[in-house]
């Protein structure tokens, strides 16, 4: 089987694995689909490793071809001159070893033209499209809100009585009767009180008319002494002491006192509700589910497809016969600038220069086996043809 055919088979297998994974994922639950997808990815990685192994084998084959080219190049060809007359069959056999349509003054070399490849980019499904479910948390905002702390109520309120001061005569002592002593009534009476009753007494006379007491021989006069009275004032009971019933009038006192002007009553009073301003986390947006589409993931695989096989063929080359030292020096400088060491820049085509040419041709995918004009053009060196 050719390498191109093998590569095609591998690509077809990779595509089949990917399509199988897609079909399985659509019909299975997510967990099972994920497991199948991981299995497909492992198979895909295995196929990629196989492709790399094939490319490695191809590289080894190219290296072997290059060794054969070097062996061919080391073998010198006999100088070509005018072919000796011979039979037509011999001439035909010799002509196959020479470059066809050769021009005078040009040198030709039998070169190895490597197979040509075309790199194709394959966009392959790596992971099927799915969706991810996210929970978007609820969103709150802080607002000032009046919160009812105590509901409105009614209470019974006592309206106290009102009083006023009034002056009132208060009975201090009731009316009664008492016995009063009516003292005796006396009156003052002027009365002649006999101090000495009237009497007759002898008194010395002082004349003839006076009777002489015979006993004494004196003139004694019997004199009537009148009663002696004395004027005295005395209190005489007019009316004896008695008692009488006297009415004792009631006694009153003026007193100030408080009297009820309006009696106590009750009334219903509305007690307003009590509110408090607090910070409240108000729900702005409730918690919700958000489904996020996860697009399918693709991977880009580079695949080299061979579009032409390797071959051996004659190509015009630059050699010591048709090259000047100036041209060779320019080529050596260009090789050095491209990162391929040609050795001394001396204008001579030596083995080191040819080795640099060969490595440059392999790096660029050019035909190897000689200093071809395609290589010179690639180096940017202008030579006359």
Secondary structure, DSSP 4 states (H G I P E B T S, - for coil): --HHHHHHHHHHHHHHHHHHHHHHHHHS-HHHHHHHHHHHHHHHHHHHHHHHHHHHHHHHHHHHHHHHHHHHHHSPPPPP-SPPP--HHHHHHHHTTS-TT--TT-EEEEEEEPPEEEEEEEEEEEE--EEEEEEE--EEEEEEEEEEEE--EEEEEEE--EEEEEEEEEEEE--EEEEEEE--EEEEEEEEEEEE--EEEEEE-SSTTSPPPTTT-S-EEEEEEPPEEEEEEEEEEEE--EEEEEEE--EEEEEEEEEEEE--EEEEEEEPPEEEEEEEEEEEE--EEEEEEEPPEEEEEEEEEEEE--EEEEEEE--TTT--HHHHHHHHHHHHHTT----S-SS---HHHHHHHHHHHHHHT--BSS-BHHHHHHHT-----
